[in-house]
Structure formats: C-alpha cells, structure tokens
C-alpha cells in the first residue's frame, strides 16, 4: 500500500504540470504578434496600371512596382491579369477578379 501511495505521490506533480491552467489566456491572446502574422489575410489585387513609367499593381490600396515592398509583401512580377508576390517566404500569384458586369459587345436594335 505504501508503495502505491509513493508512486501516486511522485506522479501527481507530473500530472498537475501537464494539465492546462484554466486561468491562462487562449494561445491567440498570449502571443498576438505571432497570431496576427499567421492570420493576416492575403492582400487583394485591386488593379494593374500600365503607363510610361512601367506597370504598377494596386495591392491593399498601395501602388507598387516590381521589387517594391509593403510590410512583409514584395512584388516579384506584374503580368497581364495577375501579380506574383512573395510573403513570409512563400510565393503566390494574385489574380484580378472577373468584373461583375461585362460591357455589351454590340448594341441592341429595335
């Protein structure tokens, strides 16, 4: 019996250490910087502008050329309907969305 109590007495602190403290904040609130970086929404490609000075991509309201940065985002290439970006070490391609309304190609005759 005493051996069993001794084993239980040794194991109890280990079990208590492994238990989650209900008074601690959730992990998302404990380290908001890590959570914000991981949960940051992907930027939206709003427009591609072409002019004498070259092409520019409008991402999140900011106009950027190839090689320019905005926060952790860097523009790698601007294509006809998409932009290649690098963000947090990952490359991804953002596409222009299709317009909701498309212009008529011919006029209707009455």
C-alpha positions in Angstrom: 0.0 0.0 0.0 2.8 2.4 0.9 4.5 1.7 -2.5 1.3 2.6 -4.3 1.0 5.9 -2.3 4.6 6.7 -3.0 4.1 6.1 -6.8 0.9 8.2 -6.7 2.7 11.0 -4.8 5.5 11.1 -7.4 3.2 11.0 -10.3 0.8 13.7 -9.0 3.2 16.7 -9.7 3.8 15.4 -13.2 0.0 15.2 -13.9 -0.5 18.6 -12.5 2.2 20.1 -14.7 0.7 18.6 -17.8 -2.8 20.0 -17.0 -3.8 23.2 -18.8 -4.3 26.1 -16.4 -7.8 27.4 -17.0 -6.8 30.9 -15.8 -4.3 31.4 -18.7 -5.5 33.3 -21.7 -6.0 31.4 -25.0 -2.9 31.0 -27.1 -4.1 33.5 -29.6 -4.2 36.2 -26.9 -1.0 35.1 -25.2 1.1 35.9 -28.3 -0.9 38.3 -30.6 2.1 39.1 -32.8 2.5 35.5 -34.0 -1.2 35.0 -34.3 -1.6 38.3 -36.3 1.1 37.3 -38.7 -0.3 33.8 -39.3 -3.9 35.0 -39.6 -3.2 38.1 -41.7 -5.5 38.0 -44.7 -4.0 37.7 -48.1 -3.8 41.0 -49.9 -6.2 41.6 -52.8 -5.1 42.6 -56.2 -7.3 45.7 -56.9 -5.8 46.9 -60.2 -2.9 46.7 -62.6 -1.9 50.1 -64.0 0.3 50.5 -67.1 1.9 53.7 -68.1 5.1 55.3 -69.5 6.8 54.7 -66.1 6.0 51.0 -66.3 3.5 48.7 -64.7 2.2 49.1 -61.2 0.0 46.8 -59.1 -2.5 48.2 -56.6 -2.5 45.9 -53.6 -4.5 46.8 -50.5 -4.7 50.4 -51.6 -1.0 50.8 -52.3 0.5 51.2 -55.7 3.7 49.1 -56.0 6.2 48.4 -58.8 8.2 45.2 -59.2 10.7 45.0 -56.4 8.9 47.3 -54.0 7.7 46.2 -50.6 4.7 46.8 -48.4 5.1 45.3 -45.0 6.2 41.6 -45.4 4.9 41.6 -49.1 7.2 42.1 -52.1 6.2 42.3 -55.7 8.2 39.9 -57.9 6.4 40.3 -61.3 3.4 42.1 -62.8 1.6 40.2 -65.5 -1.4 41.0 -67.7 -4.0 39.9 -65.2 -2.0 38.7 -62.2 0.8 39.7 -59.9 3.5 37.3 -58.4 4.3 38.2 -54.8 6.5 36.9 -52.0 5.1 37.0 -48.5 6.6 35.3 -45.4 9.0 33.3 -47.6 6.1 31.9 -49.7 5.5 32.9 -53.4 1.9 33.2 -54.6 0.1 34.7 -57.5 -2.8 37.1 -57.1 -5.3 37.4 -59.9 -7.6 40.1 -60.9 -11.2 39.1 -60.3 -13.7 39.0 -63.1 -15.9 42.0 -63.3 -19.5 41.5 -62.2 -20.8 43.4 -65.2 -19.2 43.0 -68.6 -19.7 45.6 -71.3 -22.0 44.8 -74.2 -20.2 43.9 -77.4 -22.9 45.1 -79.6 -25.9 47.4 -79.3 -29.4 46.1 -79.4 -31.5 47.3 -82.3 -35.2 47.9 -82.0 
